[in-house]
Amino acid sequence: MVAEPAYVASMPALMTAEELLYHDEPNKRTELVRGVLEVHEPPGGRHGRIASELGRRLGNHVLGLGLGAVYADSGFTLWRNPDTVRAPDVAFVRAERLLTPEPIGYPELGPDLVVEVLSPHDRPGKVLAKVADWLTAGTRLVWVIDPQRRHARVYRADGTEATVLETQALEGEDVIPGFVLELGPVL
């Protein structure tokens, strides 16, 4: 007779995007990565102020020109089976890519622009994994804002990267034509 092992590792049950939509994790932020729930502490005040300011300025620019829609803290389904739902701090989707009717749940697309504002608890490997997910899902431009170091990293779909210092400006490039934002005053 074979003895049963004392410890058997089990895989967590995989969650779907639909289950995440109705999952309640009080006072936490959640994402779904390849079916596994990731729970994050809420960001601090500086993070919220910067994300809000970036969203406001982007919104003023794109809505005035009818270029598309700006989203704040909204999830996007990037893959299915297992599902991945990422939630950037701010996102932009071009008008011609907006889903009609607008879904109640998570739109199944990678936004054209994603803005991630770093929090003190963010780890470089996790941030780069998010950037890779966004770019793989079709996002054309990712801005990672680092308030602590007072700069931003720009990642593009063509694989190029750049650093924007606080004395320089973020540009919408061909994703949001005409959008220019001096980084320093936002930080």
Backbone hydrogen bonds in HBPLUS format (Angstrom, degrees):
<---DONOR---> <-ACCEPTOR-->    atom                        ^
c    i                          cat <-CA-CA->   ^        H-A-AA   ^      H-
h    n   atom  resd res      DA  || num        DHA   H-A  angle D-A-AA Bond
n    s   type  num  typ     dist DA aas  dist angle  dist       angle   num
A0015-MET N   A0035-GLY O   2.71 MM  20  4.88 168.1  1.72 137.9 140.5     1
A0020-LEU N   A0016-THR O   2.99 MM   4  6.29 154.1  2.05 149.1 156.6     2
A0021-LEU N   A0017-ALA O   3.07 MM   4  6.31 149.8  2.17 145.6 152.8     3
A0022-TYR N   A0019-GLU O   3.23 MM   3  5.52 135.0  2.44 102.2 112.9     4
A0023-HIS N   A0020-LEU O   3.07 MM   3  4.84 156.7  2.13 100.4 107.8     5
A0028-LYS N   A0025-GLU O   3.18 MM   3  5.71 138.4  2.37 149.8 142.7     6
A0029-ARG N   A0040-HIS O   3.01 MM  11  5.07 169.2  2.02 143.8 147.3     7
A0040-HIS N   A0029-ARG O   2.75 MM  11  5.07 161.9  1.79 159.9 162.8     8
A0031-GLU N   A0038-GLU O   3.01 MM   7  5.24 148.9  2.11 144.8 152.9     9
A0038-GLU N   A0031-GLU O   2.83 MM   7  5.24 168.6  1.84 158.2 156.9    10
A0032-LEU N   A0085-VAL O   2.96 MM  53  4.81 164.8  1.98 140.0 144.3    11
A0085-VAL N   A0032-LEU O   2.68 MM  53  4.81 145.8  1.79 128.8 140.4    12
A0033-VAL N   A0036-VAL O   2.92 MM   3  5.20 171.5  1.93 146.3 144.9    13
A0036-VAL N   A0033-VAL O   3.06 MM   3  5.20 167.0  2.07 110.6 113.8    14
A0035-GLY N   A0083-ASP O   2.63 MM  48  4.90 142.8  1.77 164.8 151.7    15
A0048-GLY N   A0044-GLY O   3.15 MM   4  6.49 161.7  2.19 151.0 155.9    16
A0049-ARG N   A0045-GLY O   2.93 MM   4  6.14 160.1  1.97 155.4 160.6    17
A0050-ILE N   A0046-ARG O   2.98 MM   4  6.16 168.0  2.00 156.3 159.0    18
A0051-ALA N   A0047-HIS O   2.95 MM   4  6.13 170.1  1.96 156.3 159.3    19
A0052-SER N   A0048-GLY O   2.92 MM   4  5.94 159.1  1.97 143.9 150.4    20
A0053-GLU N   A0049-ARG O   2.93 MM   4  6.09 159.0  1.98 147.9 153.6    21
A0054-LEU N   A0050-ILE O   2.94 MM   4  6.14 164.4  1.96 154.3 158.4    22
A0055-GLY N   A0051-ALA O   2.92 MM   4  6.08 161.3  1.96 148.2 153.8    23
A0056-ARG N   A0052-SER O   2.85 MM   4  6.05 156.0  1.91 148.0 154.9    24
A0057-ARG N   A0053-GLU O   2.97 MM   4  6.16 169.2  1.98 152.5 155.0    25
A0058-LEU N   A0054-LEU O   2.89 MM   4  6.03 163.1  1.92 150.7 156.1    26
A0059-GLY N   A0055-GLY O   2.82 MM   4  5.84 161.6  1.85 145.2 151.4    27
A0060-ASN N   A0056-ARG O   2.87 MM   4  6.09 161.8  1.91 152.6 157.0    28
A0061-HIS N   A0057-ARG O   3.20 MM   4  6.37 156.3  2.26 142.7 148.3    29
A0062-VAL N   A0058-LEU O   2.88 MM   4  6.12 173.8  1.88 169.6 167.5    30
A0063-LEU N   A0059-GLY O   2.91 MM   4  5.58 159.3  1.96 145.6 152.4    31
A0064-GLY N   A0060-ASN O   3.39 MM   4  5.94 150.4  2.48 123.4 131.3    32
A0066-GLY N   A0062-VAL O   2.89 MM   4  5.84 109.0  2.41 134.1 151.4    33
A0067-LEU N   A0062-VAL O   2.84 MM   5  4.92 155.9  1.90 147.9 149.5    34
A0066-GLY N   A0063-LEU O   3.19 MM   3  4.87 150.4  2.28  93.8 102.7    35
A0095-ALA N   A0067-LEU O   2.75 MM  28  5.48 152.7  1.83 135.4 130.9    36
A0069-ALA N   A0093-VAL O   2.99 MM  24  5.49 156.3  2.05 153.1 158.4    37
A0093-VAL N   A0069-ALA O   2.96 MM  24  5.49 157.6  2.01 155.8 163.0    38
A0071-TYR N   A0091-ALA O   2.77 MM  20  5.01 160.8  1.81 143.1 148.5    39
A0091-ALA N   A0071-TYR O   2.83 MM  20  5.01 145.5  1.95 144.0 147.4    40
A0073-ASP N   A0089-ASP O   3.15 MM  16  4.90 153.7  2.22 111.8 119.8    41
A0076-PHE N   A0086-ARG O   2.83 MM  10  5.56 147.4  1.94 153.0 162.8    42
A0086-ARG N   A0076-PHE O   3.12 MM  10  5.56 147.6  2.22 156.2 150.3    43
A0077-THR N   A0107-PRO O   2.83 MM  30  5.93 146.6  1.94 141.6 151.1    44
A0078-LEU N   A0084-THR O   2.76 MM   6  5.50 158.1  1.81 157.6 165.1    45
A0084-THR N   A0079-TRP O   3.05 MM   5  5.17 150.1  2.15 130.6 129.0    46
A0089-ASP N   A0115-VAL O   3.15 MM  26  5.87 128.6  2.43 151.7 165.9    47
A0090-VAL N   A0115-VAL O   3.24 MM  25  5.01 154.1  2.31 141.5 142.5    48
A0115-VAL N   A0090-VAL O   2.80 MM  25  5.01 160.2  1.84 157.5 152.7    49
A0092-PHE N   A0113-LEU O   2.95 MM  21  5.05 151.9  2.03 142.6 144.5    50
A0112-ASP N   A0092-PHE O   2.84 MM  20  5.78 131.1  2.08 147.5 162.9    51
A0113-LEU N   A0092-PHE O   3.21 MM  21  5.05 160.6  2.25 138.6 140.6    52
A0097-ARG N   A0094-ARG O   2.93 MM   3  5.47 155.4  1.99 117.8 125.9    53
A0098-LEU N   A0095-ALA O   3.23 MM   3  5.38 160.0  2.27 106.9 112.9    54
A0140-ARG N   A0112-ASP O   3.10 MM  28  5.21 135.9  2.30 116.8 128.3    55
A0141-LEU N   A0112-ASP O   3.12 MM  29  6.41 139.2  2.29 149.5 160.9    56
A0114-VAL N   A0141-LEU O   2.97 MM  27  6.48 151.0  2.06 152.8 162.1    57
A0143-TRP N   A0114-VAL O   2.84 MM  29  6.28 162.9  1.87 162.2 167.6    58
A0116-GLU N   A0143-TRP O   2.86 MM  27  6.23 166.0  1.88 166.5 171.3    59
A0145-ILE N   A0116-GLU O   2.78 MM  29  6.15 153.1  1.85 155.8 164.2    60
A0118-LEU N   A0145-ILE O   2.85 MM  27  6.04 176.8  1.85 172.7 172.0    61
A0122-ASP N   A0119-SER O   3.05 MM   3  5.44 162.8  2.08 117.6 123.0    62
A0126-LYS N   A0123-ARG O   3.04 MM   3  5.42 118.8  2.43 110.0 124.6    63
A0127-VAL N   A0123-ARG O   3.00 MM   4  6.26 159.0  2.05 159.1 166.0    64
A0128-LEU N   A0124-PRO O   2.93 MM   4  6.14 165.8  1.95 155.4 158.8    65
A0129-ALA N   A0125-GLY O   2.98 MM   4  6.15 145.2  2.10 138.7 148.5    66
A0130-LYS N   A0126-LYS O   3.00 MM   4  6.31 151.6  2.09 144.6 151.5    67
A0131-VAL N   A0127-VAL O   2.95 MM   4  6.31 162.5  1.98 152.9 157.6    68
A0132-ALA N   A0128-LEU O   2.91 MM   4  6.10 161.3  1.95 146.3 151.2    69
A0133-ASP N   A0129-ALA O   2.92 MM   4  6.17 154.3  1.98 144.9 152.2    70
A0134-TRP N   A0130-LYS O   2.89 MM   4  6.20 166.0  1.91 159.4 162.3    71
A0135-LEU N   A0131-VAL O   2.98 MM   4  6.21 174.0  1.98 158.9 159.8    72
A0136-THR N   A0132-ALA O   2.89 MM   4  5.93 160.1  1.93 149.1 155.2    73
A0137-ALA N   A0133-ASP O   2.98 MM   4  6.08 143.9  2.11 145.6 154.8    74
A0137-ALA N   A0134-TRP O   3.13 MM   3  5.18 124.7  2.45  96.0 110.1    75
A0139-THR N   A0134-TRP O   3.02 MM   5  5.36 159.7  2.06 149.5 142.9    76
A0138-GLY N   A0135-LEU O   3.18 MM   3  5.29 162.5  2.21 105.2 109.5    77
A0157-ALA N   A0140-ARG O   3.05 MM  17  4.71 146.3  2.17 133.6 128.9    78
A0142-VAL N   A0155-TYR O   2.85 MM  13  5.05 159.7  1.89 153.2 157.1    79
A0155-TYR N   A0142-VAL O   2.84 MM  13  5.05 165.0  1.87 152.1 156.9    80
A0144-VAL N   A0153-ARG O   2.86 MM   9  5.11 167.7  1.87 155.0 159.1    81
A0153-ARG N   A0144-VAL O   2.88 MM   9  5.11 157.8  1.93 141.0 146.6    82
A0146-ASP N   A0151-HIS O   2.82 MM   5  5.47 164.1  1.85 166.3 169.9    83
A0150-ARG N   A0146-ASP O   2.82 MM   4  5.71 118.0  2.21 141.7 159.6    84
A0151-HIS N   A0146-ASP O   3.26 MM   5  5.47 154.7  2.33 139.9 145.1    85
A0152-ALA N   A0164-VAL O   2.82 MM  12  5.07 152.9  1.89 145.3 154.0    86
A0164-VAL N   A0152-ALA O   2.76 MM  12  5.07 167.7  1.77 152.3 156.5    87
A0154-VAL N   A0162-ALA O   2.76 MM   8  5.08 167.1  1.78 155.4 157.6    88
A0162-ALA N   A0154-VAL O   2.95 MM   8  5.08 142.9  2.09 139.1 146.5    89
A0156-ARG N   A0160-THR O   3.00 MM   4  5.47 153.1  2.07 171.9 171.0    90
A0159-GLY N   A0156-ARG O   2.94 MM   3  5.49 159.5  1.98 119.2 122.8    91
A0168-GLN N   A0165-LEU O   2.87 MM   3  5.26 163.0  1.90 119.7 123.2    92
A0184-GLY N   A0166-GLU O   2.92 MM  18  4.30 123.6  2.24 140.5 134.0    93
A0183-LEU N   A0168-GLN O   3.02 MM  15  6.14 170.3  2.03 154.3 157.3    94
A0170-LEU N   A0181-LEU O   2.80 MM  11  5.12 152.7  1.87 152.9 148.6    95
A0181-LEU N   A0170-LEU O   2.85 MM  11  5.12 158.2  1.90 152.5 157.3    96
A0172-GLY N   A0179-PHE O   2.79 MM   7  4.89 157.9  1.84 145.9 146.1    97
A0175-VAL N   A0172-GLY O   2.98 MM   3  5.60 130.5  2.23 146.3 149.8    98
A0176-ILE N   A0172-GLY O   2.90 MM   4  4.37 164.4  1.92 118.7 122.9    99
A0179-PHE N   A0176-ILE O   3.16 MM   3  5.86 163.2  2.19 143.6 144.3   100
A0186-VAL N   A0183-LEU O   3.02 MM   3  5.52 137.3  2.21 116.6 128.5   101
A0187-LEU N   A0183-LEU O   3.27 MM   4  6.53 145.3  2.40 153.3 163.2   102
A0187-LEU N   A0184-GLY O   3.10 MM   3  5.35 129.1  2.37 105.0 118.0   103
